[in-house]
Amino acid sequence: MRKQLIESAALDVAHQVRTVEDAIEGALAEIAELQGRMIRARATFGIATATGHEAFEQLAETTQSLVKARGGMAHCHLTLKETTQHVPGLRTVGFGDMQECPPQHGHANLRVVA
């Protein structure tokens, strides 16, 4: 029972980490789209590049902040993965011969974990 609770809690955290990572990358993609639209709009309007440049700089700063957040989440993900080795019930344990795991040929029953 306790092992199932531990695994369930770890899976919940893993799913949420992926959700946050995906949200950050989604926001980066949306910002890239916005930048492109701003550039096309400026060209369509036929106005100087200086017009609205401050907004473009702010968007660039926001992009940089999201890139930093993306790296922070990647580091968080790695740290959480390493932490599992210290949590009873989540540690990786190996038994049997010292063959490559999983073998390069054939199929293995694998469970996906984040």
N, C-alpha and C positions, 0 to 999 in steps of 0.2 A: 504494500500500500504506500509506504513512504517513498520507495523508489519511483513509483508511478507519479506521485506528487512532485518529486524533484524533477523528473523528466518532463512533466507537463509544464512546470514553471519555467524550465530552461527553454522549452519549445516556444512558450509565450514570449519570452525575452528575445529569442532568435527571430521570431516573426516580426516583432516590433522594431528590432534593429534594421531588418530588411525594409520595413515600411518607411522608416526615417531615411535610410539611404536612398530609397527610390524617390521619396518626396524631395530631397535635396537635388537629386539629379533631374527630376522633373522641373523644379524651379529654375535650374541652370538652363535647361532646354527652352523654357518659356522666356527667360531673359534674353537668350540668344535670338529668339524669334522677335522679341520686342526691339532689340537693337537693329535688326534688319529692317523692321517696319519703320523705325524712326529714320533710318538712312534713306529708305525709299520715299518716305513722306517728305523729307527735306528736299530731295531731288524733284519730286512732283510739284511741290510748292514753289520751287525755284528761288529759295532763300539762301542766304549765306550760311556757311557751316558754323559760324559763330553764334547764329541764332539757335537757341536751345542746346548749346554745347554744355552748359552747366548741368542740365538734366542728363545728358549723355555721360558726363563724368560721374555723376551720382550713381547711375546705373552700372558703370564700370566698377565703382567701389563696392556696390552691392554684389556684383559678380565675384569680385575678389574675396569678399567675406563668405560667400557661399562655397567657393572653392576651398577656403580654409576650413569651413564647417564639414565639407565632404571628407577632407583629410582627417579631421578630428573623429568623424564617425568611423572611418576605416581603421584608425588606431584603436578606437573603442571596441570595434568588432574583433580585432586581433587580440586585444587584452582579455575580452570576455572568453574567447576561444581558449586562450592559455589558462585562464582561471578555472575552466572546467576540469583541469587536471588536479585541482586541489579540492574539488567538491566530491565527497563520496556519492556514488551513484551515477556520476557523469564521467569518471575517469575512463580512459581508454585502456583496456586490458587485452593482451594477446595471449593465445594459447596455441600449441601445436608446433609444427616445424617452422623454420625461419624463411619460408618462401615469401615471395613478393605478395603483398596484400592490396587489392585482390589480384589474382593471377591475370596475366595479360591475355590469356585465352579462356574461353568459356564464359559462363555467367556466374554472378554472385548475387546473393540477396543483400542489397545495400539499403540502408535507410538514410534519407537525405536529412542532414542537420545543418543549420547555419552557424 
